[in-house]
Amino acid sequence: MNSLSIHPRSWGHSARISSVFLGALLVLAGCSVAPTYERPAVTTSVAFKEAQATQSSDWKTAQPAEQFARGEWWKIFNDDGLNALESDALQANQDLKAAAARLSQSRALRQDARSGLFPQIDGGFGPTRQRVSPASQSLPADANTSPATLWRAQVNVSYEADLFGRVASTVDAATADAQRSEALFQSVRLALQADVAQQYFLLRELDATQELYSGTVNLRTASLKLVQHRFDEGDISEVDVARAKSELASAQSESYGIARQRATAEHALAVLLGKTPAEFSFAPLPLKRLSVSVPAGLPSELLERRPDIAAAERAMAAANARVGVAKAAWFPQLNLTGSLGYESNKLGDLFNWSSRTFLLGPLVGTALSMPLFDGGKRTAAIDRSRAVYEEDVAAYRQSVLNAFREVEDNLANLRILNDQTMAQDTAVQASSRAATLSHVQYREGSISYFDVIDADRTVLQQQRSAVQLDGERARSTVNLIRALGGGWHVNAGTAQQPADTVAAQVAQATPAAK
């Protein structure tokens, strides 16, 4: 019988060749084919177009930057009621809890991607029952082979050598996705804070309007008594009485309409606070004129403040990394596998020293694989990933343009509202003076009651317009802060509260899944 022997020197030479080959492959693990990511340039102006005109107004400039974190921007209004509502909303709003859950999901996916950087180890134990064929043992076809049971207890190890950065690019993409989710969480949080402030000021505006109509109803009631008395004395005709009753009923109807709007606004605020409308009641608190100004800062700083811009930028980074994943599919892939353990045909002998066994390399297939032909599948994947990146670049630049527009819009609103309010104040004063004179002249009998009604209508209209302008100014201030990203210049020690902390606070109010 012939035998084949291998000389020790030949075995050592082969081992050295294999070691050199494996070492060369491992060196390639640092060679990533992912494109270098660079944030696309966007055009920014030196200053906001409307900022200088707005900041030169007569508004009182608030000084919140030295004492409040950027995340607590609503404290600029110095309103304890608003502070309490914002705190309640951050603890109980369901949309914010959903955003926090999405952030946790993205971080779990990032950890899942990072696991690819490390070896995967698992253990196993159990029997296999097998009957080999006579042909596999070089026996006659009619030979009898008995089935055998083989017990195994082993540890399996697998590891993908990241030759061309596929795993690293996957991790980079997952990391960018997690950072995008964090920015989106901050965006949802900012939107919630702004919505609460908006509804709060809307309620107070409606309360101020209701106060106007309550005063108008009282005035109309007093006027009706006066007109009725003069009619009873025979000084005037019944037409004036009918007109007085009509004006009183009209004012009462308008008052009910304001009450209906207020109820709807109160219900909307309750939902923002994570409550049912039946659980929440807002005591009437008429809006007073606010004297607050927010510095707009520089346009270039807006790119760092706005969480939606940060989210769009992180989406680009993730798309860029996925281009690297798609390109790496064209290059060889090395999977190192092995197992170590025991095997025996008897369970009692399984852990004997003579039962030890090991395996290096895959049971099926090869350790090193390389694509040869796929009908254009990999090329299509690269083209798609590049197109996604270009889409995200366009979305990023569009989000920057929208941010600039929103800031300019609200700066213009505040500038024009300031001038409009001053003109409206003059109109209120003039109409009030005209109404006072008309009442005096009516008592003296020099004018008709129709003139009095017209003067009173004008006063109510001008006063309601003034209240609406005050509400618009409050809401435009909130919109400006939101457009600026929820903040202004802050010291290093008063940075915005991290999403980790906020998400943890939100999660505390959410029951954990069992």
TORMIVEX-721648 format. One line per field, with one value per residue (C-alpha): residue number from 1; chain; x, y, z; residue in one letter. Coordinates in Angstrom, 1 decimal, padded with zeros to 4 digits. Layout:
N
seq <- (NUM	...)
mol <- (A	...)
east <- (X	...)
north <- (Y	...)
up <- (Z	...)
type <- (A	...)
***
This chain:
514
seq <- (1	2	3	4	5	6	7	8	9	10	11	12	13	14	15	16	17	18	19	20	21	22	23	24	25	26	27	28	29	30	31	32	33	34	35	36	37	38	39	40	41	42	43	44	45	46	47	48	49	50	51	52	53	54	55	56	57	58	59	60	61	62	63	64	65	66	67	68	69	70	71	72	73	74	75	76	77	78	79	80	81	82	83	84	85	86	87	88	89	90	91	92	93	94	95	96	97	98	99	100	101	102	103	104	105	106	107	108	109	110	111	112	113	114	115	116	117	118	119	120	121	122	123	124	125	126	127	128	129	130	131	132	133	134	135	136	137	138	139	140	141	142	143	144	145	146	147	148	149	150	151	152	153	154	155	156	157	158	159	160	161	162	163	164	165	166	167	168	169	170	171	172	173	174	175	176	177	178	179	180	181	182	183	184	185	186	187	188	189	190	191	192	193	194	195	196	197	198	199	200	201	202	203	204	205	206	207	208	209	210	211	212	213	214	215	216	217	218	219	220	221	222	223	224	225	226	227	228	229	230	231	232	233	234	235	236	237	238	239	240	241	242	243	244	245	246	247	248	249	250	251	252	253	254	255	256	257	258	259	260	261	262	263	264	265	266	267	268	269	270	271	272	273	274	275	276	277	278	279	280	281	282	283	284	285	286	287	288	289	290	291	292	293	294	295	296	297	298	299	300	301	302	303	304	305	306	307	308	309	310	311	312	313	314	315	316	317	318	319	320	321	322	323	324	325	326	327	328	329	330	331	332	333	334	335	336	337	338	339	340	341	342	343	344	345	346	347	348	349	350	351	352	353	354	355	356	357	358	359	360	361	362	363	364	365	366	367	368	369	370	371	372	373	374	375	376	377	378	379	380	381	382	383	384	385	386	387	388	389	390	391	392	393	394	395	396	397	398	399	400	401	402	403	404	405	406	407	408	409	410	411	412	413	414	415	416	417	418	419	420	421	422	423	424	425	426	427	428	429	430	431	432	433	434	435	436	437	438	439	440	441	442	443	444	445	446	447	448	449	450	451	452	453	454	455	456	457	458	459	460	461	462	463	464	465	466	467	468	469	470	471	472	473	474	475	476	477	478	479	480	481	482	483	484	485	486	487	488	489	490	491	492	493	494	495	496	497	498	499	500	501	502	503	504	505	506	507	508	509	510	511	512	513	514)
mol <- (A	A	A	A	A	A	A	A	A	A	A	A	A	A	A	A	A	A	A	A	A	A	A	A	A	A	A	A	A	A	A	A	A	A	A	A	A	A	A	A	A	A	A	A	A	A	A	A	A	A	A	A	A	A	A	A	A	A	A	A	A	A	A	A	A	A	A	A	A	A	A	A	A	A	A	A	A	A	A	A	A	A	A	A	A	A	A	A	A	A	A	A	A	A	A	A	A	A	A	A	A	A	A	A	A	A	A	A	A	A	A	A	A	A	A	A	A	A	A	A	A	A	A	A	A	A	A	A	A	A	A	A	A	A	A	A	A	A	A	A	A	A	A	A	A	A	A	A	A	A	A	A	A	A	A	A	A	A	A	A	A	A	A	A	A	A	A	A	A	A	A	A	A	A	A	A	A	A	A	A	A	A	A	A	A	A	A	A	A	A	A	A	A	A	A	A	A	A	A	A	A	A	A	A	A	A	A	A	A	A	A	A	A	A	A	A	A	A	A	A	A	A	A	A	A	A	A	A	A	A	A	A	A	A	A	A	A	A	A	A	A	A	A	A	A	A	A	A	A	A	A	A	A	A	A	A	A	A	A	A	A	A	A	A	A	A	A	A	A	A	A	A	A	A	A	A	A	A	A	A	A	A	A	A	A	A	A	A	A	A	A	A	A	A	A	A	A	A	A	A	A	A	A	A	A	A	A	A	A	A	A	A	A	A	A	A	A	A	A	A	A	A	A	A	A	A	A	A	A	A	A	A	A	A	A	A	A	A	A	A	A	A	A	A	A	A	A	A	A	A	A	A	A	A	A	A	A	A	A	A	A	A	A	A	A	A	A	A	A	A	A	A	A	A	A	A	A	A	A	A	A	A	A	A	A	A	A	A	A	A	A	A	A	A	A	A	A	A	A	A	A	A	A	A	A	A	A	A	A	A	A	A	A	A	A	A	A	A	A	A	A	A	A	A	A	A	A	A	A	A	A	A	A	A	A	A	A	A	A	A	A	A	A	A	A	A	A	A	A	A	A	A	A	A	A	A	A	A	A	A	A	A	A	A	A	A	A	A	A	A	A	A	A	A	A	A	A	A	A	A	A	A	A	A	A	A	A	A	A	A	A	A	A	A	A	A	A	A	A	A	A	A	A	A	A	A	A	A	A	A	A	A	A	A)
east <- (000.0	001.4	001.6	002.1	004.4	005.1	008.5	008.5	010.3	007.6	004.9	006.7	007.0	003.3	002.4	004.6	003.0	-000.5	000.5	001.9	-001.3	-003.6	-001.5	-001.8	-005.5	-005.8	-003.7	-006.3	-008.8	-007.9	-008.5	-011.9	-013.5	-016.1	-016.0	-014.7	-017.6	-017.7	-020.6	-021.9	-021.4	-024.4	-024.6	-025.2	-025.5	-023.6	-026.7	-030.4	-032.2	-034.9	-032.7	-031.4	-034.8	-036.4	-033.7	-033.8	-037.4	-038.6	-039.1	-037.4	-034.6	-034.7	-031.6	-032.1	-028.8	-026.8	-029.1	-031.3	-030.2	-031.2	-033.7	-035.7	-036.2	-039.9	-038.6	-037.8	-041.5	-041.2	-044.5	-044.9	-048.1	-046.3	-043.3	-045.6	-047.3	-044.1	-042.8	-046.0	-045.9	-042.3	-043.2	-046.5	-046.8	-047.2	-045.6	-042.4	-042.5	-042.8	-039.8	-037.8	-038.7	-037.6	-034.3	-033.8	-034.5	-031.9	-029.3	-030.1	-029.6	-026.2	-025.2	-026.3	-024.1	-021.2	-021.4	-020.1	-016.7	-016.2	-016.1	-019.4	-019.1	-021.8	-021.9	-023.8	-024.5	-026.5	-026.5	-026.8	-028.0	-026.4	-026.1	-023.3	-023.7	-021.6	-020.2	-018.8	-016.8	-015.6	-017.8	-019.9	-023.3	-025.1	-022.8	-024.6	-023.7	-025.1	-026.5	-024.4	-025.1	-022.5	-022.5	-021.0	-020.3	-018.5	-017.9	-018.1	-016.3	-016.9	-015.4	-015.5	-012.3	-013.3	-011.0	-012.5	-014.5	-017.9	-018.5	-017.0	-019.2	-022.2	-021.3	-020.8	-024.2	-025.9	-024.1	-025.2	-028.8	-028.7	-027.4	-030.2	-032.8	-031.4	-031.7	-035.2	-036.0	-034.8	-036.9	-040.1	-039.3	-038.8	-042.1	-043.9	-042.6	-043.5	-047.0	-047.7	-046.6	-048.7	-051.8	-051.2	-051.0	-054.0	-056.0	-055.0	-055.8	-059.3	-059.6	-058.7	-061.2	-063.9	-063.1	-063.8	-067.1	-068.1	-067.5	-069.4	-072.4	-072.5	-072.3	-075.0	-077.2	-076.7	-077.5	-080.7	-081.9	-081.2	-082.9	-085.9	-086.2	-086.2	-088.7	-090.9	-090.7	-091.7	-088.4	-087.6	-089.3	-089.3	-086.7	-083.9	-085.1	-085.1	-081.6	-080.4	-081.8	-080.3	-076.8	-077.0	-078.0	-075.3	-072.6	-073.9	-073.8	-070.2	-069.3	-070.6	-068.6	-065.4	-066.3	-066.6	-063.2	-061.7	-063.1	-061.5	-058.2	-058.3	-058.9	-056.0	-053.7	-054.9	-053.8	-050.4	-050.1	-050.9	-054.3	-057.9	-059.9	-061.9	-058.7	-057.6	-059.1	-057.4	-058.6	-059.3	-056.2	-056.4	-053.3	-051.3	-048.9	-045.5	-042.3	-039.8	-037.1	-035.0	-031.6	-031.4	-027.7	-025.8	-027.2	-024.2	-025.1	-028.5	-026.9	-025.7	-028.9	-031.7	-032.2	-034.0	-030.9	-028.7	-031.0	-030.8	-027.0	-026.7	-029.0	-026.3	-023.6	-025.5	-026.2	-022.5	-021.5	-023.9	-022.2	-019.1	-021.1	-022.3	-018.8	-017.3	-019.6	-017.3	-014.3	-013.3	-014.9	-013.0	-014.9	-012.8	-014.6	-013.8	-015.0	-013.5	-015.0	-015.7	-017.4	-018.0	-020.4	-021.1	-022.4	-020.3	-017.1	-018.0	-015.7	-012.7	-009.4	-009.3	-012.7	-011.5	-011.8	-011.5	-012.3	-010.8	-012.6	-016.3	-018.2	-019.8	-018.3	-015.0	-013.5	-012.6	-015.3	-015.1	-017.9	-017.3	-020.6	-024.0	-025.8	-025.3	-026.8	-023.9	-023.6	-027.3	-026.8	-024.0	-026.0	-029.0	-026.9	-025.3	-028.8	-030.0	-027.0	-027.7	-031.3	-030.2	-027.9	-030.8	-033.0	-030.3	-029.8	-033.6	-034.0	-031.3	-033.2	-036.5	-034.8	-033.6	-037.0	-038.8	-036.4	-036.8	-040.6	-040.8	-038.4	-040.4	-043.6	-042.3	-041.0	-044.2	-046.4	-044.6	-045.5	-049.0	-049.6	-048.6	-050.9	-053.7	-053.2	-053.8	-057.0	-058.3	-057.7	-059.4	-062.4	-062.8	-062.8	-065.4	-067.6	-067.5	-068.5	-071.3	-072.8	-072.7	-074.3	-077.0	-078.0	-078.2	-080.4	-078.0	-077.4	-079.4	-078.9	-077.6	-074.5	-073.9	-074.2	-071.7	-069.2	-069.5	-069.0	-065.9	-064.4	-065.1	-063.6	-060.5	-060.0	-060.4	-057.9	-055.5	-055.9	-055.4	-052.2	-050.9	-051.6	-049.9	-046.8	-046.6	-047.0	-044.6	-042.0	-042.5	-042.2	-039.0	-037.4	-038.5	-037.1	-033.8	-033.6	-035.0	-032.2	-029.7	-026.1	-025.3	-022.3	-020.5	-021.9	-025.5	-025.6	-028.8	-029.9	-028.6	-031.1	-029.9	-031.0	-034.3	-035.1	-034.4	-036.7	-039.5	-038.9	-039.4	-043.0	-043.5	-044.3	-041.7	-042.6	-042.7)
north <- (000.0	003.3	006.1	009.8	011.7	015.4	016.6	018.9	021.6	021.5	021.8	024.7	026.4	026.0	027.4	030.4	031.1	030.8	033.1	035.7	035.5	035.8	038.7	040.5	040.1	041.4	044.5	045.3	045.5	049.2	050.0	051.5	052.2	054.6	058.1	060.8	062.7	066.5	068.6	070.3	074.1	076.4	080.1	082.2	086.0	088.2	089.2	088.6	091.1	092.0	091.7	095.3	096.9	094.7	095.2	098.9	099.0	100.3	096.8	096.0	093.5	090.5	089.1	085.4	084.1	084.4	082.3	080.0	077.0	077.2	074.4	076.6	079.5	080.0	081.5	084.7	085.5	085.4	083.7	081.1	079.7	079.0	077.5	075.0	074.0	073.5	071.2	069.2	068.8	067.5	064.9	063.6	064.4	061.2	062.5	063.2	059.8	058.3	060.3	059.1	055.5	056.1	057.4	054.3	052.1	053.9	053.5	049.8	049.5	051.3	048.8	046.0	047.3	047.7	044.1	043.3	044.7	041.8	038.0	036.2	033.3	030.7	027.3	024.1	020.7	017.8	014.5	013.7	010.4	009.3	006.3	006.6	005.1	002.1	004.0	006.7	003.9	002.2	-000.8	-003.0	-001.7	-004.4	-003.9	-003.3	-000.1	000.6	003.9	005.7	008.5	011.3	013.6	017.1	019.9	022.7	026.5	028.2	031.4	033.5	036.8	038.9	040.6	044.1	044.1	047.0	048.8	047.2	046.7	050.0	051.8	050.1	051.3	054.8	054.8	053.5	056.0	058.8	057.5	057.5	061.1	062.0	060.4	062.5	065.7	064.7	064.1	067.6	068.9	067.2	068.6	072.1	071.8	070.7	073.6	076.0	074.5	074.7	078.4	079.1	077.6	079.3	082.7	081.9	081.1	084.3	086.3	084.8	085.6	089.2	089.3	087.8	090.5	093.1	091.5	091.2	094.9	095.5	093.5	095.5	098.7	097.6	096.6	100.0	101.7	099.7	100.8	104.4	104.1	102.3	105.0	107.8	105.8	105.5	109.2	109.8	111.4	108.9	106.5	102.7	102.4	103.3	100.7	098.0	099.0	098.9	095.4	094.3	095.5	093.8	090.5	090.8	091.4	088.4	086.2	087.3	086.5	083.0	082.6	083.6	081.1	078.3	079.1	079.2	075.7	074.3	075.9	074.6	071.1	071.3	072.5	069.6	067.1	068.7	068.2	064.5	064.9	064.4	067.6	066.5	066.5	070.0	073.4	076.7	079.7	082.9	085.0	087.9	088.6	091.7	093.3	091.6	093.6	090.9	091.0	088.0	088.6	086.8	086.3	085.5	083.4	081.0	080.2	079.0	075.9	074.9	075.8	074.2	070.5	069.8	071.1	068.8	065.9	066.6	066.8	063.5	061.9	062.9	061.4	058.1	058.0	058.7	055.8	053.5	054.4	052.8	049.7	049.3	049.8	047.2	044.6	044.5	043.4	040.1	039.1	037.1	035.2	033.5	030.6	027.8	025.5	023.8	021.2	017.5	014.7	011.1	008.3	007.8	010.5	009.2	009.6	013.0	015.0	012.7	014.3	011.9	013.2	016.7	018.1	021.4	022.8	025.8	027.2	027.0	023.8	024.9	027.3	029.1	031.6	034.0	034.9	037.4	038.4	037.5	038.2	039.4	040.8	044.4	044.0	045.6	048.4	049.2	049.2	051.8	053.9	053.8	054.7	057.6	058.8	058.7	060.8	063.4	063.5	064.0	066.8	068.6	068.1	069.5	072.6	073.1	072.8	075.5	077.8	077.1	078.0	081.3	082.1	081.3	083.5	086.4	086.0	086.2	089.1	091.0	090.1	091.5	094.6	095.4	094.3	096.9	099.7	098.3	098.1	101.8	102.8	100.6	102.2	105.6	104.2	102.8	106.1	108.1	105.8	105.8	109.5	109.6	107.1	109.1	112.3	110.5	109.3	112.9	114.3	111.6	112.5	116.1	115.1	116.5	113.2	110.0	106.7	105.2	107.5	106.1	102.5	103.2	104.8	101.9	099.4	101.2	101.1	097.4	096.7	098.7	097.2	093.7	094.4	095.6	092.4	090.3	092.2	091.6	087.9	087.9	089.6	086.9	084.1	085.6	085.8	082.1	081.4	083.4	081.5	078.2	079.3	080.1	076.6	077.3	079.5	082.3	082.9	081.0	080.4	077.1	076.2	076.6	074.5	072.8	069.8	066.7	064.4	061.5	063.3	064.5	061.1	059.4	061.9	061.1	057.4	057.6	058.5	055.6	052.1	049.6	046.7	043.4)
up <- (000.0	-001.0	001.6	001.2	003.5	003.9	004.8	007.9	005.8	003.1	005.8	007.4	004.0	003.2	006.7	006.1	002.7	004.3	007.1	004.6	002.5	005.6	006.9	003.6	003.6	007.2	006.2	003.7	006.5	006.9	003.2	003.0	-000.4	001.1	-000.4	002.0	003.5	003.2	004.2	001.0	000.9	001.3	000.6	003.7	003.9	006.3	008.2	008.1	005.8	008.4	011.6	011.7	011.2	013.9	016.5	016.1	017.3	020.6	022.1	025.3	024.8	027.1	028.7	029.0	027.6	030.8	033.0	030.9	028.8	025.2	025.7	028.2	025.7	026.9	030.1	028.2	028.7	032.5	032.8	035.5	034.0	030.7	032.5	034.2	031.0	029.2	032.0	031.9	028.2	028.2	030.8	029.3	025.6	023.6	020.4	022.3	023.9	020.4	019.2	022.2	021.3	017.8	019.1	021.2	018.1	016.1	018.9	019.1	015.3	015.7	018.4	016.1	013.3	015.7	016.7	013.2	014.3	016.8	016.6	017.0	019.5	020.2	021.8	021.1	022.5	021.1	019.2	015.5	014.1	010.8	008.5	006.0	002.5	001.5	-001.4	000.9	002.7	-000.5	000.3	-002.0	-002.8	-000.8	002.3	005.5	007.3	010.7	011.9	014.5	017.0	017.4	020.4	020.1	022.5	020.8	020.6	017.2	016.3	013.2	012.2	009.0	008.3	007.2	004.1	002.3	004.9	004.4	008.1	009.1	006.5	007.8	011.3	010.1	008.4	011.5	013.7	011.4	011.4	015.2	015.3	012.8	015.1	018.0	015.9	014.9	018.6	019.4	016.5	017.8	021.3	019.9	017.9	021.0	023.1	020.4	020.0	023.7	023.8	020.7	022.2	025.5	023.9	021.7	024.8	026.5	023.3	023.3	027.0	026.2	023.4	025.7	028.2	025.5	024.6	028.2	028.6	025.4	026.5	029.8	027.8	025.4	028.4	030.0	026.6	026.2	029.6	028.7	025.4	026.9	029.6	026.9	024.9	028.0	028.5	024.9	023.8	021.1	018.8	019.1	016.3	018.7	021.2	018.5	017.4	021.0	021.5	018.2	019.2	022.6	021.0	018.4	021.1	023.1	020.0	019.3	022.9	022.5	019.3	021.2	024.0	021.3	019.9	023.4	024.2	021.1	021.9	025.5	024.3	021.9	024.7	026.9	024.2	023.9	027.7	027.3	028.9	027.9	027.6	030.6	032.7	031.9	032.6	031.9	034.1	032.1	031.8	029.4	027.3	028.1	025.6	025.6	025.4	024.3	021.6	020.5	018.9	015.6	015.5	012.3	009.5	009.7	013.3	012.1	010.6	014.1	015.9	013.9	014.7	011.4	009.6	011.7	010.9	007.2	007.4	009.3	006.6	004.0	006.1	006.4	002.6	001.9	004.2	002.3	-000.9	000.7	001.6	-001.9	-003.4	-001.0	-002.4	-005.5	-003.5	-001.8	001.4	004.0	006.7	009.4	011.0	013.4	016.1	019.1	021.3	021.8	019.8	020.6	019.7	023.4	025.7	028.6	026.5	025.2	027.5	027.5	026.3	023.4	022.2	021.5	018.0	016.1	012.7	011.0	008.0	006.9	006.8	003.5	000.9	001.1	003.5	000.8	-001.7	-004.6	-007.1	-010.7	-012.4	-011.1	-014.1	-013.0	-009.5	-007.6	-010.1	-009.6	-005.9	-006.2	-008.5	-006.2	-003.1	-005.0	-006.1	-002.5	-001.4	-004.1	-002.9	000.7	-000.5	-002.2	000.9	003.1	001.0	000.8	004.5	004.9	002.5	004.3	007.6	006.3	004.9	008.2	010.2	007.7	007.7	011.4	011.7	009.1	010.9	014.2	012.5	010.7	013.7	015.8	013.5	013.0	016.7	017.2	014.5	016.0	019.4	017.8	016.1	019.5	021.2	018.5	018.2	022.0	022.1	019.3	021.1	024.3	022.5	020.6	023.8	025.2	022.1	022.1	025.7	024.6	021.6	019.0	017.2	016.5	018.3	015.0	015.3	018.8	017.6	014.7	017.1	019.6	016.8	015.7	019.2	019.6	016.2	016.9	020.3	019.0	016.3	018.9	021.0	017.8	017.1	020.6	020.1	016.7	018.3	021.0	018.5	016.0	018.8	019.5	015.8	015.6	018.4	016.8	013.5	015.2	016.6	020.1	021.3	021.1	022.2	025.3	027.5	027.4	030.7	029.6	026.5	025.3	027.4	025.6	024.0	026.1	029.3	027.8	026.3	029.6	031.4	028.8	029.2	032.9	032.3	029.8	031.1	030.0	027.9	029.8)
type <- (M	N	S	L	S	I	H	P	R	S	W	G	H	S	A	R	I	S	S	V	F	L	G	A	L	L	V	L	A	G	C	S	V	A	P	T	Y	E	R	P	A	V	T	T	S	V	A	F	K	E	A	Q	A	T	Q	S	S	D	W	K	T	A	Q	P	A	E	Q	F	A	R	G	E	W	W	K	I	F	N	D	D	G	L	N	A	L	E	S	D	A	L	Q	A	N	Q	D	L	K	A	A	A	A	R	L	S	Q	S	R	A	L	R	Q	D	A	R	S	G	L	F	P	Q	I	D	G	G	F	G	P	T	R	Q	R	V	S	P	A	S	Q	S	L	P	A	D	A	N	T	S	P	A	T	L	W	R	A	Q	V	N	V	S	Y	E	A	D	L	F	G	R	V	A	S	T	V	D	A	A	T	A	D	A	Q	R	S	E	A	L	F	Q	S	V	R	L	A	L	Q	A	D	V	A	Q	Q	Y	F	L	L	R	E	L	D	A	T	Q	E	L	Y	S	G	T	V	N	L	R	T	A	S	L	K	L	V	Q	H	R	F	D	E	G	D	I	S	E	V	D	V	A	R	A	K	S	E	L	A	S	A	Q	S	E	S	Y	G	I	A	R	Q	R	A	T	A	E	H	A	L	A	V	L	L	G	K	T	P	A	E	F	S	F	A	P	L	P	L	K	R	L	S	V	S	V	P	A	G	L	P	S	E	L	L	E	R	R	P	D	I	A	A	A	E	R	A	M	A	A	A	N	A	R	V	G	V	A	K	A	A	W	F	P	Q	L	N	L	T	G	S	L	G	Y	E	S	N	K	L	G	D	L	F	N	W	S	S	R	T	F	L	L	G	P	L	V	G	T	A	L	S	M	P	L	F	D	G	G	K	R	T	A	A	I	D	R	S	R	A	V	Y	E	E	D	V	A	A	Y	R	Q	S	V	L	N	A	F	R	E	V	E	D	N	L	A	N	L	R	I	L	N	D	Q	T	M	A	Q	D	T	A	V	Q	A	S	S	R	A	A	T	L	S	H	V	Q	Y	R	E	G	S	I	S	Y	F	D	V	I	D	A	D	R	T	V	L	Q	Q	Q	R	S	A	V	Q	L	D	G	E	R	A	R	S	T	V	N	L	I	R	A	L	G	G	G	W	H	V	N	A	G	T	A	Q	Q	P	A	D	T	V	A	A	Q	V	A	Q	A	T	P	A	A	K)
***
